[in-house]
Amino acid sequence: MSKIKIALMFVLIFVCQICVTHAQQGAPGERRGKGTIVLRAAQLIDGTGAEPIKNGAVVITDDKIVAVGRRESVRIPGGARVIDLGDATLLPGFIDAHTHIIGRVLGDPEGQNSIARDYESFGAILGVGNAEKTLLSGFTSIRNVGASDFQDLALRKAINEGWITGPRILTAAHSLGITGGHCDENGFRPGLFDGDYKTGIANGVEEVRAAVRYQVKYGADLIKICATGGVLSEGDAVGTTQYTFEEVKAIVDEAAKLDERKVAAHAHGAEGIKIATRAGVASIEHGSFLDEEGARLMAEKGTVLVPTLMAGETVERLAKSGVLKGLRAEKALAAAGAMRKGIRFAVANRVTIALGTDAGVIPHGTNGHEFTLMVEWGGMRPLDAIVAGTMNAARIPGGARVIDLGDATLLPGFIDAHTHIIGRVLGDPEGQNSIARDYESFGAILGVGNAEKTLLSGFTSIRNVGASDFQDLALRKAINEGWITGPRILTAAHSLGITGGHCDENGFRPGLFDGDYKTGIANGVEEVRAAVRYQVKYGADLIKICATGGVLSEGDAVGTTQYTFEEVKAIVDEAAKLDERKVAAHAHGAEGIKIATRAGVASIEHGSFLDEEGARLMAEKGTVLVPTLMAGETVERLAKSGVLKGLRAEKALAAAGAMRKGIRFAVANRVTIALGTDAGVIPHGTNGHEFTLMVEWGGMRPLDAIVAGTMNAAKLLGTDKNVGSLAVGKYADIVAVPNDPLKDIRRMERTVFVMKNGVVYKETR
């Protein structure tokens, strides 16, 4: 690709977005676009290194990208503004990982001694113009690696609050360096610019630690150090080492303690590069005299190179033209010559490269020329240069960790739409009469362990469909506030059922467990309405009812109807009034399934004796089936082994046999199926086996089973805007399983990686 084509590409990107921003500027803090915009262009490059997409389109709603792809595959929402950019190329906003956005530019004729002559705030004012030029050149994010008097933080604040136009800024505040070194102000009379750790001049382990703490105290996002001499400073050789290994290591360690901030090391000389790399800095800035050994070391450590080739080209030109003189000219020529070799060593050794320009040395707004130099000086492919200025640069400021899971498959976090997270598990030898023997809070305590097991099995969201004493709400609160580890929980509080029915506690002496509408035992239209209101009053996200008898309850047939149509309809209507809450209906019997479906419940739980007519009705009404096949498999096994006896064993065998037929009726009639396990009947943490049973019992394709446990379940929970798929703008709930689950669905039962909300909870190799 020619230099002209590269330059044109960078000029064209996102021009329309900038125009929209300017057109919509109103009061400070109100500059975000509103509504939906669709951008179209002849080509789209996503910044990841993937091949370009021809006839690309991007859909933006408010300030988030909501869809990316070929224009024919991207749905255009009604009322969207469509901007067609013709033969332009769409790319992510560019990122410059090395700028000095404050103050004058090198070569400014007024810049001679400006540090001693300009007003203190003059550099910040110039920064406003520099920021706008940078943004309009396509750089929507920058990492500013050094400024005086916290002026870069003031500029960051003004941009963030909407007072001025500029890129997203991560700031280093003062650069850290030794007395008389590259980051100090040299060449002035003694006493005029004597700095200390507060202004970044620090010597020795204790002082550098104090300097890091001071910059972070006042808002620095990262730490920048001068590990070697530089080109433009007075009195030091360009490549000479300045900070020792011990000092750099102390800086890196201290920065890591303070919310894991990363360290960027200005380092020209080969030895200084190696010292900084071994000490654990995130990036080497400039890296002019990088040699083969240093490049191999950087690749091994995962240290990023920010080559600032434009700075090399600029100082070389200024030296040749006589603007730079003497030692500074000699250093400029030596560094620029070395840069051409160093970048090639980095490319050959697969060092990660991120774009940085040293803007301030080069004129702001010309940053895009760095792409050209990465191709011409570094021999990089144009696509790799683009990745350096987008994805690679995005990883440095936050110190992104790259996790390679090899031949695993990445999926959205799994969702279990039917759990009982509180208390003991069916078959627990201590569980006999535990409801009458355990302390009231014992079940909640067990819930903590159950929740962690569930999350580590890859289920980042669950719908808990029944617990006593609002213990599931207490668990939800503890997880949401970060006290314990567990999945995102939607809770039903007490299940609702008739007196003596499946949701009541039977088999105990009279009076021991007599419930009322507050504990979910409600009869008749008025009482069920009151029961709904009571659960919602105390925080229930949904309502769970027992529309039929069940397997594990005493004294009722598994499929007998319990709630009438009128009662179920009253529950559905009342729940809908209260912020459109949905109703989940435990229903085994064919008639109870039809009653609940006609009354408008969102989901049928279990659905063991589902028949052809019921399946057609569910498909027609859009009612979701949550089949809980693992529960059927478990109670069948416990009945055959003698753990369940008498009527409960008979019901278990009948229900499990019927489940195998019912799920097939649902699949054949295209009923929407969402994964649910009845965890609590089955051991928590084994939830992934439900995927296997949906394939083996239900005859579902592996991909359809996965959709049942991700997007279908998310839609049922009403959380599909945030979870259920891997898409831009959604929560970072990500799971990995070994190899290819489409070839062997049982791989869904073993997770090797679990992330919820961007936090890694499990990582195995």
Secondary structure, DSSP 4 states (H G I P E B T S, - for coil): --HHHHHHHHHHTTHHHHHHHHHT--STT--S--SEEEEEEEEE--SSSPPPEEEEEEEEETTEEEEEEEGGGS---TTPEEEE-TT-EE-PPEEEEEE--SSPPTT-GGGTTHHHHS-TTHHHHHHHHHHHHHHHTTEEEEEE---STTHHHHHHHHHHTTSS---EEEE--SPBB-TTSTTS--SS-TTSS---GGGTB--HHHHHHHHHHHHHHTT-SSEEEE-B--SSSSSS-TT-B-S-HHHHHHHHHHHHHTTT--EEEEE-SHHHHHHHHHHT-SEEEE-TT--HHHHHHHHHHTPEEE--HHHHHHHHHHHHHTSS-HHHHHHHHHHHHHHHHHHHHHHHTT--B-----BTTBPTT-TTHHHHHHHHTT---HHHHHHHTTHHHHHTTTTPPP---TT-EEEEPEEEEEE--SS--TT-TT-TTHHHHS-TTHHHHHHHHHHHHHHHTTEEEEEE---STTHHHHHHHHHHTTSS---EEEE--SPBB-TTSTTS--SS-TTSS---GGGTB--HHHHHHHHHHHHHHTT-SSEEEE-B--SSSSSS-TT-B-S-HHHHHHHHHHHHHTTT--EEEEE-SHHHHHHHHHHT-SEEEE-TT--HHHHHHHHHHTPEEE--HHHHHHHHHHHHHTSS-HHHHHHHHHHHHHHHHHHHHHHHTT--B-----BTTBPTT-TTHHHHHHHHTT---HHHHHHHTTHHHHHHHT-TTTSSS--TTS---EEEESS-TTT-GGGGG--SEEEETTEEEEE--
